[in-house]
Amino acid sequence: MDYDYIVIGAGSAGCAVAARLSENPKTSVLVLEAGPSDAELQAVHVPAAFPSMFKTELDWDYMSTPQEALNGRQAYIPRGKMYGGSSSINAMVYQRGNPTNYDNWNKGNISGWSWKDVLPYFIKAENNERIESPMHGQGGPLNVAELRDPNPLTKTFVKAAEEQGYPLNDDFNDGNQEGFGQYQVTQRAGMRGSAAVSYLHGAMERDNLTVEGNALTKRLVIENGRCTGVIYEKDGEDRTATASREVILSAGAIGSPQIMMLSGLGPKEHLEELGISVIRDLPGVGQNLQDHALAPVAYHCTEPVSLGGAGEPEEAEKLADGMGMLTSNIAEAGGFLTVNEGAEAPDLQFHFAPGFFILDGAGNPEGHGFTLLPGIVGTKSVGQLTLNSADPKDKPNIDPAYLSDEHDMDVVIEGIKIARKILNSSAFDQYRGEEFLPGEDVQSDDEIREFIRDYAQTIYHPVGTCKMGSDSMAVVDHHLKVHGISGLRIADASIMPNIINANTNAPSIMIGEKCAAMIKGG
């Protein structure tokens, strides 16, 4: 099978790349996705149902290596394994990040990635239902909307933040992130608007776009320094597809470095240890892994208004009209604060869930509750990803080094204190029951630190493992071309030199949009 372009991974960036490249009817595009189509999977499209897909066949279900700063715990790292990738199992929060994030990328020999450079691609992707301004887009494939039926606890949370003197913010994406408010979400008519729904489904009607689901990429085919195709497994047999122009690797911050190393592109000594023939020594592949970590502050709710009631029969009836608890993205509101004077951008982000949302530690109790999760987004901790073996079906070793930098731990400690202050505002008096976590016996900084070690979890934002740049650890250049290998680009969150200070879905889509534009522009 011969195509002009092969896109590996139908996730947030890959869907954007494939849809944009296939706009030219004379261009043939193949998409290879390890998971199935999302089209007939009802739970994928029901916003509040995304936790039900964790640890299923629709999730890569990764676990970190034992984390020293988390008392040796292994952190659960969900990643979507279906059309839409992680945009099919995420909380649908639309965030771009801070302008300084991108201006910091745009240094040295990197150009074209400053805030003013990337903003047009955010705008191109977007159809914002509420905000009409030069900072936002209308008519793009990615629908950005208000929650149609926000929970009363969510409205209470915003009021509580205001009571504590924090500013309110009704647009976190215009360059000013500071403050609290309800989050805009990637939904259409109360249903999930994943990258597959937004980009891929419509593009699949084109004759020049082929999408192969349940197709596991095993390795890239590289001949004389050029990537010419892909070997993948489907229906129990190996198949080869060739690309006359380019292969675009969009398998995410875990999948992309894994595929690179399986193909002989990566740290020479590591590959040789596993018996993998080294095609090019790229020491940065799998390094520079960064993620966001948070910890829960949770209270029992004295009234039956939380998402604990989402399973009631009447909620399914409301969903038919695009309303009710099942339209919730769970992380309905939140905000950003700068807690370190030297920080260039807000370094602390909050996610408010009008229900219990505790993935690690004690888990979710029965009944009604609400959870505020402060997390470090000015991450300084840096980890790495390595192969466990040369078998493509073997999960890699993932070490995000969560909270290994004391700066990150200190920010989350401060976040716990702020979260408690907000949830103890008078606005919550009619709803607030007993504190579930951290618990009344956790008060001092040392006690809070130990609680965080036991309960911190990822916000699901791994990035950086095939970073963009020109230094010895860079994997791609500012055109996203892999150093020393022609015909191969990487377009996903793995190319971020530094993690942005917000949710990473919209930036990943932006990267896909920008990659496609660079390819089409020659």
LUMGU-950646 format. One line per 2 residues: their letters; for each residue x, y, z of C-alpha. Coordinates in steps of 0.5 Angstrom, whole numbers, always signed. Example, Ala and Ser with C-alpha at 12.3 -4.5 7.8 and 13.67 -1.06 7.14 Angstrom:
REM residues 2
as) +25 -9 +16  +27 -2 +14 $
This chain:
REM residues 522
md) +0 +0 +0  +3 +7 -2 $
yd) +1 +13 +0  +3 +21 +0 $
yi) +3 +21 +8  +2 +16 +14 $
vi) +0 +19 +20  +1 +15 +26 $
ga) -4 +16 +32  -11 +18 +31 $
gs) -11 +23 +37  -11 +30 +38 $
ag) -6 +32 +34  -6 +26 +29 $
ca) -13 +28 +27  -12 +35 +26 $
va) -6 +33 +21  -10 +28 +17 $
ar) -16 +32 +16  -12 +38 +14 $
ls) -7 +34 +9  -13 +31 +6 $
en) -17 +37 +4  -13 +37 -2 $
pk) -16 +31 -6  -10 +30 -10 $
ts) -6 +28 -3  -7 +21 -1 $
vl) -7 +20 +7  -7 +14 +11 $
vl) -8 +14 +19  -6 +8 +23 $
ea) -9 +8 +30  -8 +2 +35 $
gp) -15 +3 +38  -22 +2 +35 $
sd) -27 +7 +32  -30 +11 +37 $
ae) -36 +12 +33  -41 +6 +36 $
lq) -38 +7 +43  -43 +11 +47 $
av) -40 +12 +53  -34 +16 +49 $
hv) -39 +21 +47  -43 +22 +54 $
pa) -38 +27 +57  -39 +25 +65 $
af) -38 +17 +63  -30 +18 +61 $
ps) -28 +15 +68  -32 +9 +66 $
mf) -27 +8 +60  -21 +8 +65 $
kt) -17 +1 +65  -21 -2 +60 $
el) -19 -4 +52  -20 +4 +50 $
dw) -14 +6 +55  -7 +4 +54 $
dy) -7 +4 +62  +0 +6 +64 $
ms) +3 +6 +70  +9 +10 +72 $
tp) +15 +7 +75  +15 +7 +83 $
qe) +16 +15 +85  +20 +17 +90 $
al) +17 +23 +92  +10 +19 +92 $
ng) +13 +14 +98  +14 +9 +92 $
rq) +7 +9 +89  +6 +8 +82 $
ay) +2 +13 +79  -4 +11 +74 $
ip) -3 +15 +67  -9 +14 +63 $
rg) -8 +15 +55  -14 +14 +50 $
km) -13 +8 +45  -19 +9 +40 $
yg) -20 +15 +35  -19 +21 +38 $
gs) -14 +18 +43  -14 +22 +50 $
ss) -19 +27 +47  -24 +21 +47 $
in) -23 +20 +55  -21 +27 +58 $
am) -25 +32 +62  -26 +37 +55 $
vy) -23 +43 +59  -21 +48 +53 $
qr) -14 +51 +55  -9 +54 +51 $
gn) -4 +56 +56  +0 +62 +58 $
pt) +3 +67 +52  +10 +66 +56 $
ny) +10 +59 +55  +10 +59 +48 $
dn) +15 +65 +48  +20 +61 +52 $
wn) +20 +56 +47  +21 +61 +41 $
kg) +29 +62 +43  +35 +60 +41 $
ni) +35 +57 +34  +27 +55 +35 $
sg) +23 +60 +31  +16 +61 +29 $
ws) +13 +58 +36  +12 +65 +40 $
wk) +5 +66 +42  +4 +71 +36 $
dv) +6 +65 +32  +1 +60 +35 $
lp) -5 +64 +36  -7 +64 +29 $
yf) -7 +56 +29  -11 +56 +36 $
ik) -16 +61 +32  -16 +57 +26 $
ae) -18 +51 +30  -24 +54 +34 $
nn) -31 +55 +34  -33 +59 +40 $
er) -40 +59 +42  -40 +65 +47 $
ie) -34 +69 +46  -33 +73 +39 $
sp) -26 +77 +39  -20 +77 +36 $
mh) -17 +72 +41  -22 +67 +39 $
gq) -25 +63 +33  -31 +62 +30 $
gg) -32 +57 +24  -27 +52 +26 $
pl) -28 +45 +27  -27 +45 +35 $
nv) -33 +47 +38  -32 +51 +45 $
ae) -38 +52 +49  -40 +53 +56 $
lr) -43 +47 +60  -50 +47 +58 $
dp) -52 +45 +65  -47 +47 +70 $
np) -48 +43 +77  -50 +48 +83 $
lt) -44 +46 +87  -40 +49 +81 $
kt) -44 +56 +81  -42 +56 +89 $
fv) -35 +54 +88  -34 +60 +83 $
ka) -38 +65 +89  -34 +62 +94 $
ae) -27 +64 +90  -30 +71 +90 $
eq) -32 +71 +97  -24 +70 +99 $
gy) -22 +76 +95  -20 +72 +88 $
pl) -21 +75 +82  -26 +72 +77 $
nd) -24 +70 +70  -29 +69 +64 $
df) -24 +67 +59  -18 +64 +61 $
nd) -15 +64 +54  -14 +71 +52 $
gn) -7 +71 +55  -10 +73 +62 $
qe) -10 +66 +66  -11 +69 +73 $
gf) -17 +68 +77  -23 +63 +78 $
gq) -29 +61 +74  -33 +56 +70 $
yq) -29 +52 +64  -30 +52 +57 $
vt) -31 +45 +54  -30 +42 +48 $
qr) -37 +40 +47  -43 +40 +42 $
ag) -50 +40 +44  -48 +37 +51 $
mr) -44 +31 +48  -36 +30 +47 $
gs) -33 +34 +42  -26 +30 +41 $
aa) -21 +31 +36  -24 +25 +32 $
vs) -31 +28 +32  -28 +35 +31 $
yl) -23 +33 +25  -23 +26 +23 $
hg) -31 +23 +22  -32 +29 +17 $
am) -25 +28 +13  -27 +20 +13 $
er) -32 +21 +8  -26 +23 +3 $
dn) -24 +18 -2  -17 +20 -1 $
lt) -17 +19 +7  -16 +12 +10 $
ve) -16 +10 +17  -14 +3 +20 $
gn) -16 +2 +27  -14 -3 +31 $
al) -7 -3 +28  -1 -3 +32 $
tk) +5 +1 +29  +11 -4 +31 $
rl) +17 +0 +28  +18 +6 +22 $
vi) +22 +3 +16  +28 +7 +15 $
en) +32 +7 +9  +39 +11 +7 $
gr) +37 +16 +13  +30 +17 +10 $
ct) +23 +14 +13  +20 +11 +8 $
gv) +14 +7 +11  +11 +4 +17 $
iy) +11 -4 +19  +4 -5 +23 $
ek) +0 -11 +26  -7 -12 +24 $
dg) -11 -18 +25  -5 -22 +27 $
ed) -1 -20 +21  +5 -16 +20 $
rt) +3 -11 +14  +7 -5 +11 $
at) +5 +1 +8  +10 +6 +5 $
as) +10 +14 +4  +12 +17 -2 $
re) +13 +24 +2  +13 +24 +9 $
vi) +11 +20 +16  +8 +24 +21 $
ls) +9 +21 +28  +3 +23 +33 $
ag) +3 +17 +38  +3 +22 +44 $
ai) +9 +23 +49  +9 +16 +51 $
gs) +8 +13 +44  +12 +17 +40 $
pq) +19 +16 +44  +17 +8 +44 $
im) +16 +8 +37  +22 +12 +35 $
ml) +26 +7 +40  +23 +1 +37 $
sg) +26 +4 +30  +33 +5 +32 $
lg) +32 +12 +33  +34 +14 +40 $
pk) +40 +14 +46  +45 +9 +43 $
eh) +47 +5 +49  +40 +4 +51 $
le) +38 +1 +45  +44 -3 +44 $
el) +43 -6 +51  +36 -9 +48 $
gi) +39 -11 +42  +36 -6 +38 $
sv) +40 -4 +32  +42 +4 +32 $
ir) +40 +8 +26  +41 +14 +29 $
dl) +44 +16 +36  +38 +21 +39 $
pg) +40 +21 +46  +34 +26 +47 $
vg) +29 +21 +45  +25 +19 +52 $
qn) +28 +24 +56  +25 +31 +58 $
lq) +19 +28 +61  +14 +33 +64 $
dh) +7 +32 +67  +3 +36 +72 $
al) +1 +33 +79  -5 +35 +83 $
ap) -8 +33 +90  -15 +32 +92 $
va) -19 +36 +98  -26 +33 +98 $
yh) -32 +34 +103  -38 +30 +104 $
ct) -44 +34 +101  -50 +35 +105 $
ep) -55 +35 +100  -56 +30 +94 $
vs) -54 +35 +88  -47 +32 +87 $
lg) -45 +28 +81  -46 +22 +85 $
ga) -53 +22 +82  -51 +22 +75 $
ge) -53 +15 +75  -61 +16 +76 $
pe) -66 +14 +70  -68 +21 +70 $
ea) -61 +23 +68  -61 +19 +62 $
ek) -67 +22 +60  -64 +29 +60 $
la) -58 +27 +56  -63 +26 +50 $
dg) -64 +34 +51  -57 +35 +52 $
mg) -58 +37 +59  -57 +34 +66 $
ml) -51 +31 +70  -49 +27 +64 $
ts) -47 +33 +60  -42 +35 +66 $
ni) -34 +34 +64  -33 +33 +72 $
ae) -28 +38 +72  -33 +44 +71 $
ag) -29 +50 +74  -23 +52 +77 $
gf) -18 +57 +76  -10 +60 +76 $
lt) -6 +63 +81  +1 +65 +82 $
vn) +4 +63 +88  +12 +64 +87 $
eg) +14 +71 +86  +19 +69 +81 $
ae) +14 +66 +77  +13 +68 +69 $
ap) +6 +65 +69  +1 +62 +74 $
dl) +4 +56 +77  -2 +53 +81 $
qf) -8 +51 +77  -15 +48 +80 $
hf) -20 +43 +78  -27 +43 +81 $
ap) -31 +37 +81  -38 +37 +84 $
gf) -37 +30 +86  -32 +26 +89 $
fi) -26 +25 +84  -20 +21 +87 $
ld) -16 +16 +83  -11 +14 +87 $
ga) -10 +13 +95  -17 +12 +98 $
gn) -21 +12 +92  -28 +15 +92 $
pe) -33 +14 +98  -40 +13 +97 $
gh) -45 +18 +97  -45 +26 +95 $
gf) -39 +30 +95  -35 +35 +92 $
tl) -27 +36 +90  -22 +41 +89 $
lp) -16 +39 +86  -10 +44 +86 $
gi) -4 +42 +82  +3 +44 +80 $
vg) +3 +47 +73  +9 +51 +73 $
tk) +13 +44 +73  +20 +44 +75 $
sv) +21 +36 +76  +23 +32 +70 $
gq) +23 +25 +68  +24 +20 +63 $
lt) +21 +14 +59  +25 +8 +57 $
ln) +24 +2 +53  +22 -5 +58 $
sa) +24 -9 +52  +24 -9 +44 $
dp) +17 -12 +44  +12 -7 +41 $
kd) +7 -10 +46  +11 -9 +52 $
kp) +9 -2 +56  +15 +2 +57 $
ni) +18 +5 +63  +15 +11 +65 $
dp) +18 +16 +70  +15 +23 +71 $
ay) +19 +24 +77  +13 +27 +80 $
ls) +14 +32 +85  +21 +31 +86 $
de) +23 +38 +85  +21 +41 +92 $
hd) +19 +47 +88  +13 +43 +86 $
md) +11 +40 +92  +11 +47 +96 $
vv) +7 +50 +91  +2 +44 +92 $
ie) +2 +45 +99  +0 +52 +98 $
gi) -5 +50 +94  -8 +45 +99 $
ki) -9 +51 +104  -12 +55 +99 $
ar) -17 +50 +97  -19 +49 +104 $
ki) -20 +56 +105  -25 +57 +99 $
ln) -29 +50 +100  -30 +53 +107 $
ss) -33 +60 +105  -40 +61 +107 $
af) -42 +60 +100  -41 +53 +102 $
dq) -45 +53 +108  -51 +49 +106 $
yr) -47 +44 +102  -41 +42 +106 $
ge) -41 +36 +111  -35 +33 +114 $
ef) -28 +34 +110  -26 +27 +107 $
lp) -19 +29 +105  -14 +31 +107 $
ge) -18 +30 +114  -18 +34 +120 $
dv) -12 +31 +123  -8 +34 +117 $
qs) -6 +41 +118  +2 +42 +119 $
dd) +6 +43 +112  +9 +36 +114 $
ei) +3 +33 +115  +0 +36 +108 $
re) +7 +34 +105  +6 +27 +107 $
fi) -2 +27 +105  +1 +29 +98 $
rd) +6 +24 +98  +0 +19 +99 $
ya) -5 +22 +94  -2 +26 +89 $
qt) -4 +24 +82  -3 +26 +75 $
iy) -7 +31 +71  -6 +27 +65 $
hp) -1 +32 +61  +5 +28 +59 $
vg) +9 +32 +55  +17 +33 +52 $
tc) +20 +26 +50  +21 +28 +43 $
km) +23 +36 +45  +24 +41 +39 $
gs) +30 +45 +39  +37 +45 +36 $
ds) +41 +43 +42  +44 +36 +43 $
ma) +38 +33 +47  +33 +36 +42 $
vv) +29 +31 +37  +26 +35 +32 $
dh) +27 +42 +29  +22 +48 +29 $
hl) +19 +45 +23  +18 +38 +27 $
kv) +23 +35 +23  +27 +29 +26 $
hg) +34 +31 +26  +38 +27 +22 $
is) +32 +23 +19  +29 +26 +12 $
gl) +21 +24 +11  +19 +24 +18 $
ri) +16 +29 +23  +13 +29 +30 $
ad) +7 +32 +31  +4 +32 +38 $
as) +5 +34 +46  +12 +30 +46 $
im) +15 +36 +42  +14 +41 +47 $
pn) +21 +43 +50  +17 +45 +56 $
ii) +11 +44 +59  +5 +49 +58 $
na) +2 +51 +65  -5 +49 +63 $
nt) -9 +43 +60  -5 +40 +54 $
na) -11 +38 +49  -12 +44 +45 $
ps) -4 +46 +45  -4 +39 +42 $
im) -9 +40 +37  -5 +47 +35 $
ig) +1 +43 +34  -3 +38 +29 $
ek) -6 +44 +25  +1 +48 +25 $
ca) +5 +42 +23  +0 +41 +17 $
am) +0 +48 +15  +8 +47 +15 $
ik) +8 +41 +10  +3 +44 +6 $
gg) +7 +50 +5  +13 +46 +3 $
